Amino acid sequence: MDIVPETCKVILPTAPQRPVTLNNGHVMTSWYDIKTVDRPKNLTLEDNRTNYSQEEILESVQIVTKYIDEEVDKLGGDSAKVFVGGFSQGCAVALATMMHYNKGVLGGCVGLSGMMCADIDMASIDVAQKKTTPVFLYHGKADPMIPCDLAEKTYEQL
């Protein structure tokens, strides 16, 4: 049984190897450094962003954007045929990539068990254009790493 139609191409990049503070600095596959998962009640998305390396999130956005640019070129410039998505950290990077992507409107963004970790300068993006990009976010209530309320705040922000 074919899961993906022949007209669909799926690219699943692996995050770079880097030290992760949360795991005692051990080098592992990670889109960005996580400093802590301690989250007091009523934590805002803005305050939570200090728990993650913003520099490494932007580096990861650049990695994913390179893949997007290559595919858009192969599609004759039609960015609306390209979707981005991810799980957990991949979700955060997909959301940040969608927000930073400035060469057209993407076809959509799919995020599972993640949240917006990137510090996005909303004044520097075309918010009206971003609102035309379909977004599907799914988050389980029993997720031990990312509280459901932060996932909900991500959805509200978008």
Beta strands, then each sheet from edge to edge (+ up, - down):
strand 1: 17-20
strand 2: 26-29
strand 3: 83-87
strand 4: 108-112
strand 5: 135-138
sheet 1: 1+ 2-
sheet 2: 3+ 4+ 5+
end
